[in-house]
Amino acid sequence: MNYIQKDRDLIWHPFTQMKDYAQRDHLLIVRGDGLFLEDVDGNKYYDTVSSWWTCTHGHNHPRLVKALRDQSEKLDHVIFSGMTHPSAIELADELVKIAPEGLAKVFFSDNGSTAVEVALKMSFQYWHHIGQKQKNTFMYLSGSYHGDTLGAVSIGGIELFHAIFKPLLFDAIQVPAPTGNSLDAARSALRELEIFLTAESNRICGLIIEPIVQAAGGMNMYHPAYLRGARALCDQFGIHLIADEVAVGFGRTGRMFGCDHAGIAPDLVCFSKALTGGMMPLSVTMATQVIYDAFYDDHTTMKTFFHGHSYTGHPLATAVAAENLRLFREDNVLARIEHLSEYLGHAVRTRWTSSNHVSNIRHIGMIAAFDLRKDAASDIPYTSDDRIGFEVYLRGLEEGLILRPLGDTIYYWLPYCVTTADIDEIITRTLRILDSLH
Ligand SMILES: Cc1ncc(COP(=O)(O)O)c(C=O)c1O
């Protein structure tokens, strides 16, 4: 079969202008191994974005492969309403132990957007059950991204993705995000949040945030003081704090969870992506006992949470996720990340700066990012006609690097199996790309 032609004929890819495809073929990837993806011609590419931020340990980790195989020989699927199965229970047990304190109940779904939808619905319904029916909307940060379903888009702050859908969305309140990692930025955003809450908290169910890094919005890394302040304000004004850890959960920022940087616990948390190390689609929403208890009653009171999906708690996915979390513990992955993170931070700060296209270098854990400039010294940006992010993506492929710029922001989101030598090589190739830009 001519796969590429068939793909062009039949498939509509996500976040892709399909007309670009008329000019160049997509890569046909046939194998994954650790840090690398391999195409049908045997070319290898460093997966510097962990396959859309999912492949924590690299591709095809033998323990995850084995967990998947073992589970598939025992149980493929079982309806999760009225039934249960061991790997879901093992996973829930592990999650409750490691999640920020107080998150006592685990609700399964199968992608990050849906985990967010579940959190919004749980929060909304909670307030309804306790008699605060005037609470009917949410607050979210400018530049935030929580997924592509309509509820998640309603609390999304990226105009390019979200503006066109406005007529379909519920009316939510945007508050300014802390921009950059300074304490001043955190304090100023908190002052704004307090002003909005003073005026509006009566009708607000919760504030949803991406802890520590606003990822899709351009890798905005902010100060943990913002999280601490937001937690305090949510308590003061009686609204939920919802942490969307879909992107940053499971070691990405150097701590197990983004919230851990501030030592805070949200009322609801969303996990997905790295939960299964990229091997299976799975997500969870975790809630406090207080929220759960508001739904727990005789069925005649109609307090059931009427939400679920065909693949809720899928046994193959939960088995892989449970093994993934065991791997974190037994291989002491967080300690490895600490060492790698230090190396990565130092390497990008010392080497990226040699290019005059690099501006605003930032780093946390296993994420490093910069903004592309035509001339960084004079802060001259590229224009949208330059389509520079896309250009860097294409040149990355020629260099054997899978980079996936967010507009003009270039970033690494490295699998934790990366070595310091790999980091050096990835930076060398990135610099060659930058040298070739006009
Ligand atoms: C913070 C955050 N929340 C939610 C999502 C949506 O997850 P999914 O793409 O699995 O629906 C993403 C995806 O990038 C994300 O970064």
The ligand as an SDF file (V2000), in Angstrom:
LIG
                    3D

 16 16  0  0  0  0  0  0  0  0999 V2000
   -3.0080   21.5220   30.3860 C   0  0  0  0  0  0  0  0  0  0  0  0
   -3.7710   20.6920   29.4020 C   0  0  0  0  0  0  0  0  0  0  0  0
   -5.0450   20.3390   29.6940 N   0  0  0  0  0  0  0  0  0  0  0  0
   -5.7760   19.5830   28.8630 C   0  0  0  0  0  0  0  0  0  0  0  0
   -5.2530   19.1560   27.6640 C   0  0  0  0  0  0  0  0  0  0  0  0
   -6.0990   18.3420   26.7410 C   0  0  0  0  0  0  0  0  0  0  0  0
   -5.6640   17.0090   26.7310 O   0  0  0  0  0  0  0  0  0  0  0  0
   -6.0780   16.0770   25.4960 P   0  0  0  0  0  0  0  0  0  0  0  0
   -5.3050   16.5630   24.3260 O   0  0  0  0  0  0  0  0  0  0  0  0
   -5.6750   14.7120   25.9360 O   0  0  0  0  0  0  0  0  0  0  0  0
   -7.5450   16.2040   25.3260 O   0  0  0  0  0  0  0  0  0  0  0  0
   -3.9450   19.5030   27.3210 C   0  0  0  0  0  0  0  0  0  0  0  0
   -3.3760   19.0710   26.0470 C   0  0  0  0  0  0  0  0  0  0  0  0
   -2.3360   19.5120   25.6070 O   0  0  0  0  0  0  0  0  0  0  0  0
   -3.1880   20.3050   28.1980 C   0  0  0  0  0  0  0  0  0  0  0  0
   -1.9300   20.6960   27.9090 O   0  0  0  0  0  0  0  0  0  0  0  0
  1  2  1  0
  2  3  1  0
  2 15  2  0
  3  4  2  0
  4  5  1  0
  5  6  1  0
  5 12  2  0
  6  7  1  0
  7  8  1  0
  8  9  2  0
  8 10  1  0
  8 11  1  0
 12 13  1  0
 12 15  1  0
 13 14  2  0
 15 16  1  0
M  END
$$$$
